[in-house]
Amino acid sequence: MDLFIFRTWLQSKFVNRDERGANLVEYLLLLAFIAIIVLVAVRALGSNVSTKLSSANAGF
């Protein structure tokens, strides 16, 4: 059995690395991407949805 692979795996699991900064950046990028998608969807569909809701409200 190749102990190099096993030793490398153990080091990657148990060596304490500070990756909080990298994770924070990844989450912020994901949040920014989702916000951009929401803004584009609201801008594209906003007036159409508003018109349909107004006409549905006028029917009642």
RALINFEN-V837146 format. One record per pair of residues at least 24 apart in sequence whose ideal C-beta (glycine too) atoms are under 10 Angstrom apart, sorted by the first residue. I is the first residue (numbers start at 0). J is the second residue. D is the distance in whole Angstrom. If there is no record, write none. Layout:
((I;J;D) (I;J;D))
This chain:
none
